[in-house]
Amino acid sequence: MKYFFVRCLHAIIGRGVVFAHCDIPCGIYTTEQAITAARTVEVMVEKIQQANDDAHAIARYAATKERWAQICKDELCILWADFFKEEHLQSNPNLHTVLWKAVKLCSSNKREVNTELAKDLRTAVEEVDALFQAVQSS
């Protein structure tokens, strides 16, 4: 029945070409989730280092750190692949390098418990945010 209805609808209104810039053409892009994720990674590293010998707490903090590092990586990849376009690269020639380094830092933070790496991730995400804000305002 549903198939018949769709065929009738197509016969009446026709089929058009739909254009979208991403998988879901919502147009909603933000760096907020990546920023929150990077901050969470940094806090979890601090908590792991302060947990002493509490294996249960360390396991929970490590799992949370790894999950949020992956969320950060996913959010950055969405911006990189779906939001930023060729014209943004022309006005920001270091765009690919900045994003690539930030994504690599996400992976490093999943593997290691390192205060400097966590701070570097936060700084890299803030740099991506600055590029994002510059593109948004132009």
C-alpha positions as CSV (number, residue, x, y, z in Angstrom):
1,M,0.0,0.0,0.0
2,K,2.8,2.4,0.9
3,Y,4.6,1.6,-2.3
4,F,1.5,2.4,-4.3
5,F,1.0,5.7,-2.5
6,V,4.6,6.7,-3.2
7,R,4.3,5.8,-6.9
8,C,1.1,7.9,-7.2
9,L,2.7,10.8,-5.4
10,H,5.7,10.7,-7.8
11,A,3.4,10.5,-10.8
12,I,1.5,13.6,-9.6
13,I,4.3,15.9,-8.4
14,G,7.3,14.3,-10.2
15,R,10.7,13.6,-8.9
16,G,13.1,16.5,-8.3
17,V,16.8,16.6,-7.7
18,V,17.7,17.3,-4.1
19,F,21.0,18.9,-3.2
20,A,22.6,18.7,0.3
21,H,26.0,19.6,1.6
22,C,26.1,16.6,4.0
23,D,24.4,13.3,4.8
24,I,21.6,15.1,6.7
25,P,21.0,18.6,5.2
26,C,20.3,20.2,8.6
27,G,22.8,23.0,8.3
28,I,23.6,22.8,12.0
29,Y,27.3,22.8,12.7
30,T,29.0,23.8,15.9
31,T,32.3,23.2,17.7
32,E,30.6,23.1,21.1
33,Q,30.6,19.3,21.4
34,A,34.3,19.0,20.4
35,I,35.2,21.7,23.0
36,T,33.2,19.9,25.7
37,A,34.8,16.6,24.7
38,A,38.4,18.0,24.8
39,R,37.7,19.5,28.2
40,T,36.3,16.2,29.4
41,V,39.4,14.4,28.3
42,E,41.6,16.9,30.1
43,V,39.6,16.5,33.4
44,M,39.6,12.7,33.1
45,V,43.4,12.7,32.7
46,E,43.6,14.8,35.9
47,K,41.3,12.4,37.8
48,I,43.2,9.4,36.6
49,Q,46.4,10.9,37.9
50,Q,44.8,11.7,41.3
51,A,43.1,8.4,41.7
52,N,46.0,6.7,43.4
53,D,45.4,3.0,43.5
54,D,41.6,3.0,43.1
55,A,41.4,0.6,40.2
56,H,37.7,0.9,39.8
57,A,37.8,4.7,39.6
58,I,40.8,4.6,37.2
59,A,38.9,2.2,34.9
60,R,35.8,4.4,34.9
61,Y,37.9,7.6,34.2
62,A,39.9,5.9,31.5
63,A,36.7,4.6,29.7
64,T,35.2,8.1,29.9
65,K,38.4,9.7,28.6
66,E,38.5,7.3,25.7
67,R,34.8,7.7,24.9
68,W,35.1,11.5,24.9
69,A,38.3,11.5,22.9
70,Q,36.4,9.5,20.2
71,I,33.4,12.0,20.4
72,C,35.9,14.8,19.9
73,K,37.4,13.0,16.9
74,D,34.0,12.3,15.4
75,E,32.9,16.0,15.8
76,L,36.1,17.3,14.2
77,C,35.8,14.8,11.3
78,I,32.2,16.0,10.7
79,L,33.3,19.6,10.5
80,W,36.3,18.7,8.3
81,A,34.3,16.6,5.8
82,D,30.9,18.3,5.8
83,F,31.2,21.9,6.9
84,F,34.5,23.2,5.6
85,K,34.6,23.7,1.8
86,E,37.2,24.6,-0.8
87,E,36.6,28.3,-0.4
88,H,37.4,28.0,3.3
89,L,40.7,26.3,2.5
90,Q,41.6,29.2,0.1
91,S,41.1,31.7,2.9
92,N,42.6,29.5,5.6
93,P,45.5,27.5,3.9
94,N,46.4,25.8,7.2
95,L,42.9,24.4,7.7
96,H,43.8,20.8,6.8
97,T,46.9,20.8,8.9
98,V,45.1,22.2,12.0
99,L,42.2,19.7,11.7
100,W,44.6,16.8,11.0
101,K,46.7,17.5,14.1
102,A,43.6,17.9,16.2
103,V,42.2,14.5,15.0
104,K,45.6,12.9,15.6
105,L,45.6,14.3,19.2
106,C,42.3,12.7,19.8
107,S,43.8,9.3,18.9
108,S,46.8,10.0,21.1
109,N,44.6,10.9,24.0
110,K,42.7,7.7,23.6
111,R,45.9,5.7,24.0
112,E,47.7,7.6,26.6
113,V,47.2,9.3,30.0
114,N,49.3,12.4,29.5
115,T,48.6,15.9,30.8
116,E,50.4,17.7,28.0
117,L,48.6,15.7,25.3
118,A,45.3,16.6,26.9
119,K,46.2,20.3,27.0
120,D,47.4,20.1,23.4
121,L,44.1,18.6,22.4
122,R,42.1,21.4,24.1
123,T,44.4,24.0,22.4
124,A,44.0,22.3,19.0
125,V,40.2,22.2,19.4
126,E,40.2,25.9,20.4
127,E,42.2,26.6,17.2
128,V,39.7,24.7,15.1
129,D,37.0,26.7,16.9
130,A,38.7,30.0,15.9
131,L,38.8,28.9,12.3
132,F,35.2,27.8,12.5
133,Q,34.1,31.1,14.0
134,A,36.1,33.1,11.4
135,V,34.3,31.2,8.6
136,Q,30.9,31.6,10.2
137,S,31.4,35.3,10.5
138,S,32.5,35.8,6.9
